[in-house]
Amino acid sequence: MQLPKYVLKRSKNALRYHRRIKGTKEVFTRAMRSKQNSEASAIQREAADLTAQYEAELRYRQAASPDALSHGDLERAAAEHLRKLELRAGVLYDRNATEEEAGWNSVAADDAAGLDDFIDDLRDKEREGVGLEGLPESLRPERLTPWTAEEQKKFAVIQTAAEALRKPRRRPPRYLSQVMDWYAVNRKAKGKENWDTSSREYKRIHARFFKVLAVIGDRETEGLHVARAINDGLEEYVYQERERGGVKGQSVVRNLSETLSAFRRVSKVFKLGWVIETPEVDDSDVEERGVLMPKEMEAVLQHCLSKRDAPSAAILASIHAMIPTEVGRLEPDDMLLDGTQPYLRLLTGKTTLRRRIVPIVVGLDVMRESLPAAVAWIRSVKEPSATINNRLKRITGDERHTLYWLRHTFNDWATAAQIDVLSQAFIAGWSVAGREGRFSKRLTHYGAEGLEGDDRLLALTKAQRKVLKRLIDAEAALLGKQSNVVPLQR
């Protein structure tokens, strides 16, 4: 994916906006909330916002006095000043404050914004003039020296920042459940017609939103890790609709459309910093979703054992009933592959229904060698599934095959092997009525030592070996053939 102009890759999966300020040797640089594997549209939107900040910075530098700056430019400069101080507008506002408390809050705002320090610095320089008319006589030094244009502008910015600290700021809807109702009557600002909340059409949209929210879970919009919870819930919703409900991909995308717009609009208006990504949807028809034949699965395994690269490790994880986005969330502590019962531990994402233990029974050497690289690769590319899909098509010669067929194959083989549905749920993440995630969630709290030799892990590993027995036998045969090669004696 080609990044927008001035957007550069940072370490790991991060991005930054980096642009030289015209006429100077200084650089305007900002760390971005978007990641390298974020949607192109999300990266472009954030880059456009940062370009607007850059242009405001230019106007600020070129202005001969504060009067040459618009109110919007002053507010942007004040917001940037507060950002550097790790403050936000409205933090000192208290609607229930007494008159005396409000006065102290005003003093605190001046101090927090740096107004007192700025005036003290000017006093030390013994300067006064334009812009000081509003200051008490006690603050005016004896010698009168006009302020420079930079000092005038800085004073105006700090004053605006202090005012912002003690003014009530616009607050977003308190809970996610209130987001759609807010969006319905605030669409005009985006050039769209507001919805009639009593109409049949809005009631349909409202019902779709709450169906998604039931998976995400309601929470405060200004809480911790809200964007991650939303993105995880969106992926879980897609999984439930496609894998379990058999809903067509186009329908899933349509049902999510206004929900995504509502979350993104609230984040932008109230500067919440959410990066909401459109979840990947398998858009093949339900009737076309199939499984790979045993010989095809053996060919895929052979390819992974010989290639041994990052995509091969991701494919092996898919054979074990994982998907790339889950692999991309793995941390080093979750890759427990050196014990007698090697497994992967999924603790984040996919809601509690998908936190689970995945025993690794085939391709273990490749997983140990290349899984960390696979995690990094998935985090760094826009659509890792496209690479995997292309490989599957080349290996099998069938253009219909996608990585989702590997999960379908696991499901089909687990049913044929008569694996109980609870074990399938704990390994592959499918829910079981009345038992959703409870045992699986508790199981994942243990580390490598805590689960080593545990009866539950042994039972899951036994089930996994039973499901993938064909591939275990195929791997043994392949490795056996390799081991029969006698090295030349020289």
Summary of the structure (lengths in Angstrom):
residues: 490
radius of gyration: 29.0
end to end distance: 50.3
largest distance: 98.3
contacts: 1459
relative contact order: 0.07
helix: 58%
strand: 6%
